[in-house]
Amino acid sequence: MTIDRILKLSVITVAISTAHGAKAQNAIMFDDFSYQTFAQAKANGWQARTETGHPGVKGAKWWQEGISFHPDALNHNNTVMRLTSKTDGSAQNTRQTQVCHKRKYREGTYAARVYFNDQPQYGPDGDGIVETFYAISPLAAPMDPDYSEMDFEYLANGGWGEGSKTLFATSWETFKLNPFTPVNEYSTIQNSLQGWNTLLLQVADKKLRYYINGELFAEHGSKVYPEVAMSINFNLWFIAEQILQSKEMRQYYQDVDWVYFIQDTKLDTQTVMNNVAALREKHVQQLDTVPDWRPKLDDYCSL
């Protein structure tokens, strides 16, 4: 066994020793996004979406170039992943961004530290912009009962019948795209989330519990509980019906400091933050002991 492997195993034990009911053998995926290029992230299981299609502006390009890595503005010793999307109102000049990790996640605790923006970096404000952290499976067929999806979606300029600065928690049983027929459960809060936020989702006991900065704001029941394995995703896209009537280019971004998943274990926000701090103290930038689903599923980075 290599020294690096021994170190990683010891870090796993340290990182979850304070977890409520957690055991050392529980599988973890952690990424600090301490990369310089997307090729480095890809080597650790991340995939950029390039396939056109729903959601967002019809015909828009999903582009890998929108995924980059930057020093944290508040701490130049820390690196964050940035998702950048832009539009001038036309499909041909709209760029949306999505990054995904392997399809092997279901029950457990999901968490991420995410920077949301209420305004564009440049250009006129007002587009329906969706800033996200979520898990999703492919939709095998319209109204497939085994579909699974669980979303945090921040709408800085509102949308979907809600006012501006709305955070949605949505748990999906299934849907049909055309005509759009959703079967889901959702909750919202209206408040500016400009800046850094810790998002956490507990998937256990046939319930989904969504937290923002340690506060429970949504609890969904067994009817929308996930049945199949999902990928972990972040994306940044535009609501087609809410594109600003302007031909001037505007650009938005969302940053991600870290992502953390622990399988079959329910942790609170403070425990996850403690575990992340323990990993960072050991200089662990990336760790993945979550086994592949059986049978192994293809990587998935699309709708």
C-alpha positions as a Python dict, from the first residue, in 0.01 Angstrom:
ca = {
    (1, 'M'): (0, 0, 0),
    (2, 'T'): (143, 339, -98),
    (3, 'I'): (205, 620, 150),
    (4, 'D'): (-53, 829, -36),
    (5, 'R'): (-314, 557, 3),
    (6, 'I'): (-238, 518, 374),
    (7, 'L'): (-274, 894, 419),
    (8, 'K'): (-609, 899, 240),
    (9, 'L'): (-744, 614, 451),
    (10, 'S'): (-637, 787, 772),
    (11, 'V'): (-798, 1110, 656),
    (12, 'I'): (-1129, 934, 593),
    (13, 'T'): (-1133, 813, 953),
    (14, 'V'): (-1047, 1158, 1091),
    (15, 'A'): (-1297, 1333, 867),
    (16, 'I'): (-1599, 1131, 979),
    (17, 'S'): (-1508, 1052, 1337),
    (18, 'T'): (-1743, 1326, 1459),
    (19, 'A'): (-2034, 1232, 1233),
    (20, 'H'): (-2362, 1139, 1392),
    (21, 'G'): (-2372, 760, 1366),
    (22, 'A'): (-2113, 749, 1089),
    (23, 'K'): (-1868, 462, 1063),
    (24, 'A'): (-1521, 466, 916),
    (25, 'Q'): (-1626, 249, 622),
    (26, 'N'): (-1884, 500, 493),
    (27, 'A'): (-1791, 609, 142),
    (28, 'I'): (-1708, 975, 74),
    (29, 'M'): (-1670, 1194, -232),
    (30, 'F'): (-1497, 1526, -163),
    (31, 'D'): (-1352, 1776, -406),
    (32, 'D'): (-1185, 2104, -312),
    (33, 'F'): (-1164, 2211, -681),
    (34, 'S'): (-794, 2290, -647),
    (35, 'Y'): (-735, 2255, -1020),
    (36, 'Q'): (-571, 2468, -1285),
    (37, 'T'): (-734, 2308, -1590),
    (38, 'F'): (-1050, 2114, -1662),
    (39, 'A'): (-838, 1823, -1782),
    (40, 'Q'): (-722, 1779, -1421),
    (41, 'A'): (-1083, 1779, -1298),
    (42, 'K'): (-1180, 1530, -1569),
    (43, 'A'): (-914, 1290, -1440),
    (44, 'N'): (-1105, 1288, -1111),
    (45, 'G'): (-1441, 1202, -1268),
    (46, 'W'): (-1585, 1541, -1369),
    (47, 'Q'): (-1746, 1583, -1709),
    (48, 'A'): (-1853, 1897, -1897),
    (49, 'R'): (-2183, 1897, -2081),
    (50, 'T'): (-2159, 1963, -2454),
    (51, 'E'): (-2489, 1811, -2572),
    (52, 'T'): (-2748, 2069, -2680),
    (53, 'G'): (-3099, 2055, -2543),
    (54, 'H'): (-3321, 2120, -2241),
    (55, 'P'): (-3312, 2313, -2012),
    (56, 'G'): (-3265, 2672, -2112),
    (57, 'V'): (-3259, 2853, -2444),
    (58, 'K'): (-3342, 2618, -2732),
    (59, 'G'): (-3037, 2576, -2955),
    (60, 'A'): (-2796, 2731, -2704),
    (61, 'K'): (-2450, 2581, -2674),
    (62, 'W'): (-2338, 2405, -2358),
    (63, 'W'): (-1968, 2484, -2344),
    (64, 'Q'): (-1674, 2341, -2154),
    (65, 'E'): (-1497, 2677, -2185),
    (66, 'G'): (-1740, 2813, -1928),
    (67, 'I'): (-1578, 2596, -1658),
    (68, 'S'): (-1263, 2747, -1510),
    (69, 'F'): (-1066, 2767, -1185),
    (70, 'H'): (-971, 3086, -1000),
    (71, 'P'): (-823, 3210, -672),
    (72, 'D'): (-1093, 3281, -414),
    (73, 'A'): (-1135, 3660, -402),
    (74, 'L'): (-1142, 3648, -20),
    (75, 'N'): (-857, 3399, 18),
    (76, 'H'): (-597, 3375, -257),
    (77, 'N'): (-464, 3052, -105),
    (78, 'N'): (-796, 2887, -196),
    (79, 'T'): (-908, 2791, -548),
    (80, 'V'): (-1271, 2777, -663),
    (81, 'M'): (-1446, 2634, -967),
    (82, 'R'): (-1630, 2893, -1174),
    (83, 'L'): (-1927, 2834, -1407),
    (84, 'T'): (-1973, 3120, -1655),
    (85, 'S'): (-2271, 3163, -1887),
    (86, 'K'): (-2362, 3445, -2123),
    (87, 'T'): (-2621, 3560, -2376),
    (88, 'D'): (-2714, 3844, -2609),
    (89, 'G'): (-3069, 3714, -2630),
    (90, 'S'): (-3008, 3497, -2937),
    (91, 'A'): (-2976, 3119, -2933),
    (92, 'Q'): (-2661, 3123, -3147),
    (93, 'N'): (-2478, 3349, -2900),
    (94, 'T'): (-2606, 3193, -2578),
    (95, 'R'): (-2359, 2983, -2379),
    (96, 'Q'): (-2476, 2772, -2084),
    (97, 'T'): (-2257, 2568, -1852),
    (98, 'Q'): (-2291, 2233, -1672),
    (99, 'V'): (-2044, 2008, -1492),
    (100, 'C'): (-2126, 1658, -1365),
    (101, 'H'): (-1975, 1383, -1150),
    (102, 'K'): (-2030, 1010, -1201),
    (103, 'R'): (-2372, 849, -1184),
    (104, 'K'): (-2341, 655, -857),
    (105, 'Y'): (-2512, 861, -586),
    (106, 'R'): (-2844, 805, -412),
    (107, 'E'): (-2891, 796, -32),
    (108, 'G'): (-2674, 996, 203),
    (109, 'T'): (-2579, 1360, 259),
    (110, 'Y'): (-2496, 1600, -24),
    (111, 'A'): (-2334, 1938, 45),
    (112, 'A'): (-2159, 2219, -140),
    (113, 'R'): (-2035, 2569, -69),
    (114, 'V'): (-2159, 2786, -355),
    (115, 'Y'): (-2128, 3155, -447),
    (116, 'F'): (-2450, 3295, -596),
    (117, 'N'): (-2472, 3624, -786),
    (118, 'D'): (-2774, 3855, -804),
    (119, 'Q'): (-2638, 4054, -1100),
    (120, 'P'): (-2433, 3987, -1414),
    (121, 'Q'): (-2059, 4052, -1429),
    (122, 'Y'): (-2130, 4294, -1714),
    (123, 'G'): (-2417, 4391, -1940),
    (124, 'P'): (-2782, 4466, -1859),
    (125, 'D'): (-2951, 4283, -1572),
    (126, 'G'): (-3289, 4109, -1584),
    (127, 'D'): (-3251, 3767, -1750),
    (128, 'G'): (-3408, 3464, -1589),
    (129, 'I'): (-3089, 3302, -1463),
    (130, 'V'): (-3076, 2967, -1277),
    (131, 'E'): (-2778, 2894, -1046),
    (132, 'T'): (-2775, 2536, -920),
    (133, 'F'): (-2650, 2237, -723),
    (134, 'Y'): (-2837, 1911, -783),
    (135, 'A'): (-2842, 1535, -847),
    (136, 'I'): (-3016, 1377, -1147),
    (137, 'S'): (-3069, 1054, -1344),
    (138, 'P'): (-3154, 1015, -1714),
    (139, 'L'): (-3523, 1017, -1805),
    (140, 'A'): (-3567, 679, -1975),
    (141, 'A'): (-3909, 773, -2117),
    (142, 'P'): (-4174, 1042, -2063),
    (143, 'M'): (-4332, 998, -1717),
    (144, 'D'): (-4081, 725, -1627),
    (145, 'P'): (-4167, 636, -1263),
    (146, 'D'): (-3805, 548, -1183),
    (147, 'Y'): (-3672, 895, -1266),
    (148, 'S'): (-3485, 1071, -985),
    (149, 'E'): (-3384, 1437, -942),
    (150, 'M'): (-3319, 1665, -643),
    (151, 'D'): (-3245, 2037, -699),
    (152, 'F'): (-3124, 2353, -535),
    (153, 'E'): (-3200, 2633, -786),
    (154, 'Y'): (-3145, 3003, -718),
    (155, 'L'): (-3334, 3243, -943),
    (156, 'A'): (-3176, 3584, -884),
    (157, 'N'): (-3428, 3755, -1113),
    (158, 'G'): (-3721, 3532, -1026),
    (159, 'G'): (-3924, 3300, -1244),
    (160, 'W'): (-4167, 3009, -1246),
    (161, 'G'): (-4434, 3220, -1081),
    (162, 'E'): (-4212, 3346, -801),
    (163, 'G'): (-4054, 3687, -740),
    (164, 'S'): (-3691, 3783, -764),
    (165, 'K'): (-3419, 3629, -547),
    (166, 'T'): (-3597, 3297, -495),
    (167, 'L'): (-3435, 2969, -392),
    (168, 'F'): (-3621, 2658, -508),
    (169, 'A'): (-3585, 2312, -355),
    (170, 'T'): (-3745, 2066, -597),
    (171, 'S'): (-3772, 1688, -569),
    (172, 'W'): (-3892, 1506, -881),
    (173, 'E'): (-4092, 1188, -923),
    (174, 'T'): (-4102, 1223, -1304),
    (175, 'F'): (-4204, 1453, -1590),
    (176, 'K'): (-4289, 1480, -1959),
    (177, 'L'): (-4112, 1745, -2163),
    (178, 'N'): (-4372, 1806, -2436),
    (179, 'P'): (-4622, 1916, -2329),
    (180, 'F'): (-4440, 1992, -2005),
    (181, 'T'): (-4599, 1780, -1732),
    (182, 'P'): (-4415, 1789, -1398),
    (183, 'V'): (-4469, 1551, -1108),
    (184, 'N'): (-4270, 1695, -821),
    (185, 'E'): (-4270, 1857, -480),
    (186, 'Y'): (-4112, 2197, -433),
    (187, 'S'): (-4054, 2464, -170),
    (188, 'T'): (-3924, 2819, -198),
    (189, 'I'): (-3776, 3099, 8),
    (190, 'Q'): (-3741, 3456, -113),
    (191, 'N'): (-3425, 3623, 5),
    (192, 'S'): (-3106, 3751, -153),
    (193, 'L'): (-2836, 3482, -138),
    (194, 'Q'): (-2568, 3703, -292),
    (195, 'G'): (-2232, 3564, -180),
    (196, 'W'): (-2122, 3234, -28),
    (197, 'N'): (-2384, 2982, 89),
    (198, 'T'): (-2360, 2627, 224),
    (199, 'L'): (-2625, 2401, 67),
    (200, 'L'): (-2699, 2063, 225),
    (201, 'L'): (-2943, 1785, 137),
    (202, 'Q'): (-3015, 1480, 353),
    (203, 'V'): (-3158, 1181, 164),
    (204, 'A'): (-3260, 927, 427),
    (205, 'D'): (-3561, 763, 594),
    (206, 'K'): (-3777, 819, 284),
    (207, 'K'): (-3747, 1196, 329),
    (208, 'L'): (-3549, 1470, 156),
    (209, 'R'): (-3444, 1760, 379),
    (210, 'Y'): (-3297, 2074, 220),
    (211, 'Y'): (-3088, 2318, 426),
    (212, 'I'): (-2943, 2660, 345),
    (213, 'N'): (-2663, 2781, 574),
    (214, 'G'): (-2765, 2534, 842),
    (215, 'E'): (-3138, 2620, 836),
    (216, 'L'): (-3397, 2364, 723),
    (217, 'F'): (-3624, 2520, 463),
    (218, 'A'): (-3780, 2223, 282),
    (219, 'E'): (-3881, 1866, 363),
    (220, 'H'): (-4023, 1641, 92),
    (221, 'G'): (-4177, 1297, 131),
    (222, 'S'): (-4164, 942, 3),
    (223, 'K'): (-4355, 1006, -322),
    (224, 'V'): (-4055, 1194, -462),
    (225, 'Y'): (-3782, 990, -293),
    (226, 'P'): (-3510, 887, -544),
    (227, 'E'): (-3532, 533, -680),
    (228, 'V'): (-3219, 519, -895),
    (229, 'A'): (-2857, 634, -896),
    (230, 'M'): (-2784, 993, -996),
    (231, 'S'): (-2491, 1213, -1098),
    (232, 'I'): (-2389, 1519, -894),
    (233, 'N'): (-2418, 1841, -1095),
    (234, 'F'): (-2375, 2216, -1105),
    (235, 'N'): (-2510, 2424, -1390),
    (236, 'L'): (-2587, 2783, -1489),
    (237, 'W'): (-2858, 2842, -1747),
    (238, 'F'): (-3118, 3088, -1875),
    (239, 'I'): (-3497, 3055, -1858),
    (240, 'A'): (-3600, 3085, -2224),
    (241, 'E'): (-3925, 3266, -2146),
    (242, 'Q'): (-3743, 3528, -1940),
    (243, 'I'): (-3466, 3644, -2169),
    (244, 'L'): (-3421, 4020, -2150),
    (245, 'Q'): (-3516, 4205, -2469),
    (246, 'S'): (-3166, 4335, -2537),
    (247, 'K'): (-2899, 4251, -2794),
    (248, 'E'): (-2620, 4358, -2560),
    (249, 'M'): (-2405, 4070, -2433),
    (250, 'R'): (-2426, 3997, -2059),
    (251, 'Q'): (-2240, 3740, -1853),
    (252, 'Y'): (-2314, 3567, -1524),
    (253, 'Y'): (-2107, 3339, -1303),
    (254, 'Q'): (-2142, 3100, -1009),
    (255, 'D'): (-1848, 2976, -800),
    (256, 'V'): (-1811, 2645, -613),
    (257, 'D'): (-1561, 2617, -326),
    (258, 'W'): (-1610, 2246, -248),
    (259, 'V'): (-1854, 1956, -278),
    (260, 'Y'): (-1899, 1672, -27),
    (261, 'F'): (-2106, 1352, -26),
    (262, 'I'): (-2118, 1075, 235),
    (263, 'Q'): (-2308, 760, 150),
    (264, 'D'): (-2588, 616, 368),
    (265, 'T'): (-2523, 868, 646),
    (266, 'K'): (-2724, 1170, 762),
    (267, 'L'): (-2504, 1462, 868),
    (268, 'D'): (-2589, 1819, 968),
    (269, 'T'): (-2426, 2126, 818),
    (270, 'Q'): (-2179, 2189, 1100),
    (271, 'T'): (-2055, 1830, 1094),
    (272, 'V'): (-1998, 1846, 719),
    (273, 'M'): (-1809, 2174, 758),
    (274, 'N'): (-1596, 2015, 1031),
    (275, 'N'): (-1525, 1715, 808),
    (276, 'V'): (-1427, 1939, 517),
    (277, 'A'): (-1197, 2137, 746),
    (278, 'A'): (-1034, 1811, 864),
    (279, 'L'): (-972, 1704, 506),
    (280, 'R'): (-821, 2041, 419),
    (281, 'E'): (-597, 2034, 725),
    (282, 'K'): (-456, 1707, 589),
    (283, 'H'): (-410, 1875, 247),
    (284, 'V'): (-657, 1638, 82),
    (285, 'Q'): (-779, 1818, -227),
    (286, 'Q'): (-984, 1533, -371),
    (287, 'L'): (-1111, 1202, -237),
    (288, 'D'): (-1355, 950, -384),
    (289, 'T'): (-1425, 619, -211),
    (290, 'V'): (-1787, 594, -331),
    (291, 'P'): (-1808, 267, -524),
    (292, 'D'): (-1950, 245, -874),
    (293, 'W'): (-2315, 149, -894),
    (294, 'R'): (-2376, -219, -963),
    (295, 'P'): (-2400, -275, -1250),
    (296, 'K'): (-2171, 18, -1333),
    (297, 'L'): (-2357, 302, -1502),
    (298, 'D'): (-2231, 519, -1785),
    (299, 'D'): (-2128, 874, -1701),
    (300, 'Y'): (-2416, 1113, -1755),
    (301, 'C'): (-2405, 1488, -1824),
    (302, 'S'): (-2720, 1603, -1997),
    (303, 'L'): (-3079, 1683, -1898),
}
